[in-house]
Amino acid sequence: MPSLIERLRSALAQPTPPTLHGDDDFRIGGTQPAAIEIPAAVLVPIIPVKKPKLLLTTRTANLRQHAGQVAFPGGRIDPEDGGPVRAALREAQEEVGLDPQSVNVLGLSDDYHTGTGYRVQPVVGLVPARPKLLINPAEVANIFEVPLEYALDPVNHQIRESLWQGRMRRYYVIEWGAHTIWGATAGMLVNLAGRLE
Protein backbone atom coordinates (compact mmCIF):
# COMPACT_ATOMS: atom_id res chain seq x y z
CA MET A 1 0.00 0.00 0.00
CA PRO A 2 1.45 3.42 -0.93
CA SER A 3 2.46 5.72 1.91
CA LEU A 4 0.57 8.97 2.55
CA ILE A 5 3.43 10.95 0.99
CA GLU A 6 3.45 8.72 -2.12
CA ARG A 7 -0.32 9.18 -2.41
CA LEU A 8 0.09 12.95 -2.11
CA ARG A 9 2.83 13.04 -4.75
CA SER A 10 0.59 11.10 -7.14
CA ALA A 11 -2.49 13.21 -6.33
CA LEU A 12 -0.62 16.47 -6.94
CA ALA A 13 0.35 15.25 -10.42
CA GLN A 14 -3.31 14.82 -11.41
CA PRO A 15 -5.60 17.66 -12.54
CA THR A 16 -8.36 17.66 -9.92
CA PRO A 17 -11.11 20.24 -9.39
CA PRO A 18 -10.60 21.89 -5.98
CA THR A 19 -13.05 21.32 -3.14
CA LEU A 20 -12.88 25.06 -2.39
CA HIS A 21 -11.95 27.98 -4.63
CA GLY A 22 -11.54 30.27 -1.64
CA ASP A 23 -13.22 32.23 1.11
CA ASP A 24 -16.10 33.29 -1.16
CA ASP A 25 -17.29 29.67 -1.34
CA PHE A 26 -18.66 30.30 2.15
CA ARG A 27 -20.22 33.71 1.54
CA ILE A 28 -23.73 33.84 2.97
CA GLY A 29 -26.21 35.55 0.66
CA GLY A 30 -24.40 35.11 -2.65
CA THR A 31 -20.96 35.67 -4.08
CA GLN A 32 -19.05 38.89 -4.53
CA PRO A 33 -17.28 39.65 -7.82
CA ALA A 34 -13.55 38.96 -7.61
CA ALA A 35 -11.40 42.05 -7.20
CA ILE A 36 -7.85 42.34 -8.51
CA GLU A 37 -5.92 39.78 -6.52
CA ILE A 38 -2.34 39.79 -5.29
CA PRO A 39 -0.45 36.62 -6.31
CA ALA A 40 1.03 34.83 -3.31
CA ALA A 41 2.52 31.46 -2.44
CA VAL A 42 2.91 29.37 0.70
CA LEU A 43 5.08 26.38 1.46
CA VAL A 44 3.18 23.39 2.87
CA PRO A 45 6.19 21.82 4.64
CA ILE A 46 5.95 18.10 5.39
CA ILE A 47 8.44 16.35 7.65
CA PRO A 48 8.77 12.83 6.16
CA VAL A 49 9.19 10.79 9.34
CA LYS A 50 7.44 7.43 9.95
CA LYS A 51 4.24 9.33 10.72
CA PRO A 52 4.64 12.48 8.57
CA LYS A 53 4.04 15.87 10.16
CA LEU A 54 3.10 19.31 8.91
CA LEU A 55 5.14 22.30 9.99
CA LEU A 56 2.99 25.35 10.76
CA THR A 57 3.60 28.82 12.17
CA THR A 58 1.65 31.21 14.34
CA ARG A 59 1.98 34.73 13.00
CA THR A 60 2.92 37.53 15.38
CA ALA A 61 0.13 39.62 16.87
CA ASN A 62 1.44 42.94 15.46
CA LEU A 63 1.15 42.17 11.73
CA ARG A 64 -1.20 44.24 9.55
CA GLN A 65 -3.01 41.22 8.11
CA HIS A 66 -3.72 37.74 9.52
CA ALA A 67 -2.11 38.69 12.86
CA GLY A 68 -1.95 35.84 15.37
CA GLN A 69 -3.28 33.29 12.90
CA VAL A 70 -1.90 29.84 12.21
CA ALA A 71 -0.33 29.85 8.74
CA PHE A 72 2.05 28.20 6.36
CA PRO A 73 5.23 30.19 5.66
CA GLY A 74 4.55 32.37 2.64
CA GLY A 75 3.69 35.73 1.15
CA ARG A 76 3.51 37.74 -2.06
CA ILE A 77 5.12 36.50 -5.24
CA ASP A 78 7.68 39.14 -6.22
CA PRO A 79 8.52 39.64 -9.93
CA GLU A 80 12.09 38.44 -9.35
CA ASP A 81 10.79 35.15 -7.87
CA GLY A 82 9.72 33.94 -11.29
CA GLY A 83 6.84 31.91 -9.87
CA PRO A 84 5.23 30.35 -6.81
CA VAL A 85 7.88 27.74 -5.99
CA ARG A 86 10.75 30.21 -5.61
CA ALA A 87 8.46 32.65 -3.77
CA ALA A 88 7.33 29.99 -1.26
CA LEU A 89 10.91 28.85 -0.66
CA ARG A 90 12.15 32.45 -0.27
CA GLU A 91 9.37 33.28 2.20
CA ALA A 92 10.02 30.10 4.20
CA GLN A 93 13.68 31.06 4.46
CA GLU A 94 12.79 34.62 5.54
CA GLU A 95 10.17 33.55 8.11
CA VAL A 96 11.59 30.36 9.65
CA GLY A 97 15.15 30.10 8.30
CA LEU A 98 14.43 27.00 6.17
CA ASP A 99 17.21 26.41 3.61
CA PRO A 100 15.54 26.36 0.13
CA GLN A 101 18.05 23.72 -1.01
CA SER A 102 16.76 21.35 1.69
CA VAL A 103 13.18 21.29 0.33
CA ASN A 104 12.07 18.54 -2.06
CA VAL A 105 9.02 19.97 -3.86
CA LEU A 106 6.26 17.37 -4.37
CA GLY A 107 4.00 19.61 -6.43
CA LEU A 108 1.51 22.45 -6.44
CA SER A 109 -1.94 22.26 -4.87
CA ASP A 110 -5.01 24.31 -5.79
CA ASP A 111 -5.04 28.13 -5.78
CA TYR A 112 -6.93 29.54 -2.82
CA HIS A 113 -8.58 32.98 -3.10
CA THR A 114 -8.68 34.80 0.24
CA GLY A 115 -11.20 37.37 1.39
CA THR A 116 -8.30 39.77 1.91
CA GLY A 117 -7.49 39.85 -1.82
CA TYR A 118 -4.76 37.23 -2.31
CA ARG A 119 -4.62 34.36 -4.80
CA VAL A 120 -2.47 31.86 -2.90
CA GLN A 121 -0.65 28.97 -4.59
CA PRO A 122 0.28 26.22 -2.09
CA VAL A 123 3.64 24.55 -2.81
CA VAL A 124 3.85 21.14 -1.13
CA GLY A 125 7.36 20.07 -0.17
CA LEU A 126 9.31 17.65 1.99
CA VAL A 127 11.69 19.19 4.51
CA PRO A 128 14.46 17.50 6.53
CA ALA A 129 13.36 15.32 9.45
CA ARG A 130 15.19 17.69 11.79
CA PRO A 131 15.13 20.98 9.91
CA LYS A 132 17.44 23.75 11.10
CA LEU A 133 15.05 26.63 11.73
CA LEU A 134 15.47 30.21 12.86
CA ILE A 135 12.27 32.13 13.58
CA ASN A 136 12.00 35.70 12.31
CA PRO A 137 10.34 37.33 15.38
CA ALA A 138 8.98 40.19 13.26
CA GLU A 139 6.68 37.74 11.46
CA VAL A 140 6.47 34.47 13.40
CA ALA A 141 5.54 33.94 17.04
CA ASN A 142 6.15 30.18 17.07
CA ILE A 143 6.42 26.99 15.03
CA PHE A 144 4.58 23.74 15.75
CA GLU A 145 3.92 20.37 14.16
CA VAL A 146 0.66 18.55 13.39
CA PRO A 147 0.39 14.92 12.21
CA LEU A 148 -0.26 15.09 8.45
CA GLU A 149 -2.80 12.26 8.61
CA TYR A 150 -4.77 14.14 11.27
CA ALA A 151 -4.73 17.42 9.31
CA LEU A 152 -5.94 15.73 6.13
CA ASP A 153 -8.65 13.59 7.75
CA PRO A 154 -12.09 15.05 6.83
CA VAL A 155 -13.37 13.93 10.25
CA ASN A 156 -11.26 16.76 11.74
CA HIS A 157 -12.53 19.44 9.32
CA GLN A 158 -15.25 21.45 11.05
CA ILE A 159 -17.28 24.27 9.53
CA ARG A 160 -17.92 27.24 11.84
CA GLU A 161 -19.72 30.53 11.51
CA SER A 162 -18.99 33.96 12.99
CA LEU A 163 -19.69 37.63 12.42
CA TRP A 164 -16.89 39.38 10.50
CA GLN A 165 -17.00 42.99 9.22
CA GLY A 166 -20.75 43.17 9.74
CA ARG A 167 -21.71 39.91 8.07
CA MET A 168 -21.84 36.23 8.93
CA ARG A 169 -18.95 34.20 7.58
CA ARG A 170 -18.41 30.44 7.36
CA TYR A 171 -14.97 28.85 7.37
CA TYR A 172 -13.17 25.58 8.04
CA VAL A 173 -11.45 24.88 11.35
CA ILE A 174 -9.02 22.12 12.34
CA GLU A 175 -8.33 21.95 16.09
CA TRP A 176 -4.99 20.55 17.23
CA GLY A 177 -4.23 20.81 20.94
CA ALA A 178 -3.98 24.50 21.83
CA HIS A 179 -3.84 25.48 18.15
CA THR A 180 -6.78 26.45 15.94
CA ILE A 181 -6.05 26.15 12.21
CA TRP A 182 -8.73 28.07 10.35
CA GLY A 183 -9.60 30.19 7.33
CA ALA A 184 -7.33 30.00 4.28
CA THR A 185 -4.82 27.61 5.92
CA ALA A 186 -7.57 25.15 6.84
CA GLY A 187 -9.15 25.62 3.40
CA MET A 188 -5.88 24.70 1.67
CA LEU A 189 -5.68 21.54 3.79
CA VAL A 190 -9.28 20.69 2.88
CA ASN A 191 -8.33 21.00 -0.80
CA LEU A 192 -5.25 18.82 -0.29
CA ALA A 193 -7.36 16.20 1.50
CA GLY A 194 -9.88 16.33 -1.35
CA ARG A 195 -7.18 15.23 -3.78
CA LEU A 196 -6.72 11.98 -1.82
CA GLU A 197 -10.38 10.92 -1.99
N, C-alpha and C positions, 0 to 999 in steps of 0.2 A: 504494500500500500504506500503511495507517495506521501512524503512528509508534508506538513502544512506549508513550509517554504517552497517546496517543489510545486505544490498545487497553486500557490500564489504566483510563482514565476510563469506557469502555464496560463493561468487566468489573465494575467496582465498582457500576455501576447495575443489574446483574442479580442476582437472588437465586440464589446458588450454594452447595451444601453444602460446608462446609470440608473440606479434606484432613485437618486435625488439629483436634480440639476443645481439646487442651491437653496438658500433661505426662503426664496419666494414660493417654493413648493408648499410651504406651510402657511402662506398668507391667508388670513381669514377674511372672506368677503371679496375674493377675486385677486388677480395678479396685477402687478404694477409694471408698466413698460420698463425694460432694461435701460439704465443710464449708461453713459460711457464708463467702461470698467478699467481698472488698473490691473495689468497683468502681474501676477505674483506666483511664487512657487514655494512649496514646503517640502522638507525631507521627512519621509515616514521611516525613521530609523529602526531597524529590526536587529536585535542581538541574537545571532543564530546558535544559541545553546541548546541543550537537549529539549527543553521546553522553551521555545523562542519567546522573547520579550520585546515589547515596544518601549522606546525611549521617548519620554514626553517632558515638556517644560511647563513651569508656571511662570507666566509673564509678571514683571514687576508691577506694583500698584500705581506707579507714577507715569505710565505710558499714556499717550494721547488716545490710542484706540486699543481695545481688547485688554485693558489693564487687568491684571490679576487672574486672567483666564488660563486654563490649561491649553497648550498649543504644541504643534510640531515646530521645530526650528524653521524659520522661513521669512519671506518678505517680498518686496517688489522685485520684478525682473528688470535689471538695468540694461540699457542698450549694449553695453560692453560684455554682458553675460553671454549673449548669443543664444539664449534659450533657457528653459526651465531647469534643466539638470545642473548646469553651471551655477545658476542663481541659487538653487536649493543648497548646493554644496558650499557656496560662498557664505550664505546666510548661516548655515550650521556651524561653519568655522568661526564666524563673527560672534555668534550667540553662545555656543557651548565649547568652542575650541576643537571641534572635530576635524581631523586632518582629511581633506577631500580625497587624498590618494588612498585612504583606508576604507572608502565606501565602495561596495560592489553593487551597482545599480541593477535592480531586478526589472524595472519598467516603470511606466507612467500609469497612474490611475486616472479617474474621471475628473475633469474640471469641476470645480465647485464655485458657484457664484454667491458671494456674501451680500448681506443686506447693507454692508458698509462700502460697497462699490468695488470689490476686488473679484477678479476671476483667477482662482487659485488652482494651480496644477500640482497635484501631489506626485512626488518622485519617491518611489519605494526602493529602499536600499538596505543592504546588509552592512552592519558595522562590526568592528572587532568585539570579541566576547568580553574583553575588558578594555573598553575604549578609554584613551587618555583624554579627559575633558577638562575644560577651564571655563567656568561660567563667566559671562559678561554681566556684571551686576547692574549695569544700566538698562538691560533688557530682560534678564532672566533672574527670577527669585530662587528657583530650585529646579532640580532634575529628578525624575522618578521613573520607575519601570512598572509596566503592566504586562501580565501574561498575554501574548498575542492571541492565543486561543480564546481567552476570556473576552478580550476587546472585540473580536470578530464574531462572537456567538450572538445571534439575534435575540436569544433569551435575555441578554443583558442590555438590550437597546430599548430604552423607555422613551415614550413621547410625553412631554410636559407642555404646559401652557402658562404664560405669564403676561402681565401688562408691560409693554415696552413702547416708549414714546407715544403714549396715548392710545395704543391699540393692543389687542390681544395677539400674542405671537406663540406659535407652536415650534418646538425644536426637539431634537434627540438629546438624550442624556445617557451616559454610561458612568455608573458609580463604581469607584475602586478605592476601598478604604476611606481615607480622609479626602480623597480627590474626586471632584466632579468634572468629568469630561463632557462638554456640551457644545451646542452650536455647530459652527463649521467643522471643528475638529471631530466631533462625534459624527457629523454628516459624512465626512470623508471616510471614516471607518465603516459606516453603514454601507457606503458604495463599495468599499473594498470587500466587505463581507458578501455583498450581493453578487460579486464576481465568482464566488466559490460555490454558489448554490447550483 
